[in-house]
Amino acid sequence: MTAKLAFRTRQGRTSGTTKRVRRASKEQLQRIEVLKRQRERIQAVIASAKRSGLLEEKTGRIAGRVSAELIAQAKARTGLTSDTELVEFALASLALEDNFAETFRKTQATVDPSLKLGF
């Protein structure tokens, strides 16, 4: 991956502008990929909530006091900047949770006897 970050410096203002672009480090590229995956996850949750009709009518209101540090870390982790977006994403994540892990644990190592496996 040859992504470039916009680290630019200007030199020689009187004789024109020279721009120098520094290549991103491996750690920066990994962080960019993590942020992309997080953004994709957020977009998928919000899109699913919209398809489910959970975001059509915004007449509800929620209020509460929480730690400013909790809000800051949640915003940093998700990349969301609005309190409303953050609460909407958090609630949509809970509302759309499929309980896969719990169901998997309950059915692990079992097969429905009526299931035709083809052999």
C-alpha positions in Angstrom: 0.0 0.0 0.0 1.5 3.3 -1.0 -0.8 5.8 0.7 0.5 9.2 1.4 -0.4 11.4 4.3 -0.6 15.1 3.9 2.4 16.2 5.9 3.5 19.2 3.9 6.0 21.9 4.5 6.4 25.1 2.5 9.8 26.4 1.7 11.1 29.4 -0.3 8.0 31.7 -0.3 9.8 34.3 -2.4 10.9 31.9 -5.1 7.8 29.8 -5.2 6.4 27.0 -3.0 8.0 23.6 -2.8 5.9 20.9 -1.3 7.4 17.9 0.3 5.2 14.9 1.1 6.3 12.3 3.6 5.2 8.7 3.2 3.1 7.2 6.0 4.8 4.8 8.4 3.7 1.2 8.8 2.0 2.1 12.1 0.2 5.1 10.5 -1.1 2.9 7.7 -2.3 0.3 10.2 -4.1 3.0 12.1 -5.7 4.3 8.9 -7.0 0.8 8.2 -8.4 0.4 11.7 -10.2 3.7 11.3 -11.6 2.7 7.9 -12.9 -0.6 9.4 -14.5 1.3 12.3 -16.1 3.8 9.9 -17.5 0.9 7.8 -18.9 -0.8 10.9 -20.6 2.4 12.0 -22.0 3.0 8.5 -23.3 -0.6 8.4 -25.0 -0.4 11.8 -26.7 2.9 10.9 -27.7 1.6 7.4 -29.2 -1.5 9.0 -31.1 0.6 11.6 -32.5 2.7 8.8 -33.6 -0.4 6.8 -35.2 -1.7 10.0 -37.2 1.6 10.4 -35.5 2.4 13.7 -34.3 5.9 12.5 -37.4 7.0 10.6 -39.1 9.1 13.3 -36.9 11.0 15.6 -39.4 12.1 18.3 -37.7 10.4 21.3 -35.4 12.2 23.6 -32.8 10.9 25.9 -30.7 12.7 28.5 -28.3 11.7 31.2 -25.0 12.6 32.8 -22.0 10.5 32.0 -18.3 10.9 32.4 -16.7 13.4 29.9 -13.8 11.0 29.6 -16.2 8.2 28.5 -17.7 10.5 25.8 -14.2 11.6 24.7 -12.9 8.0 24.4 -16.1 6.8 22.6 -15.9 9.7 20.1 -12.2 9.0 19.6 -12.7 5.3 19.0 -15.7 5.7 16.6 -14.6 8.9 14.9 -18.0 10.4 15.5 -18.0 14.1 16.6 -21.7 14.7 17.5 -23.2 13.5 20.8 -26.4 12.7 18.9 -24.5 10.5 16.3 -22.7 8.7 19.2 -25.9 7.9 21.1 -27.7 6.9 17.9 -24.9 4.5 17.0 -24.7 3.1 20.5 -28.4 2.5 20.7 -28.6 1.0 17.2 -25.8 -1.4 18.0 -27.7 -2.7 21.0 -31.0 -2.8 19.3 -29.6 -4.7 16.3 -27.5 -7.1 18.3 -28.1 -10.7 17.0 -26.9 -12.6 20.1 -24.8 -14.8 17.9 -22.2 -15.7 20.6 -24.9 -16.7 23.1 -26.8 -18.8 20.5 -23.5 -20.4 19.3 -22.6 -21.4 22.9 -26.1 -23.0 23.4 -25.9 -25.0 20.2 -22.2 -25.8 20.1 -21.5 -29.5 19.2 -25.1 -30.2 18.5 -27.0 -30.8 15.2 -30.7 -30.8 14.8 -31.7 -34.5 14.2 -34.1 -33.5 11.5 -31.4 -31.7 9.5 -30.5 -33.6 6.3 -26.8 -33.4 5.8 -26.7 -35.3 2.5 -24.7 -38.3 3.6 
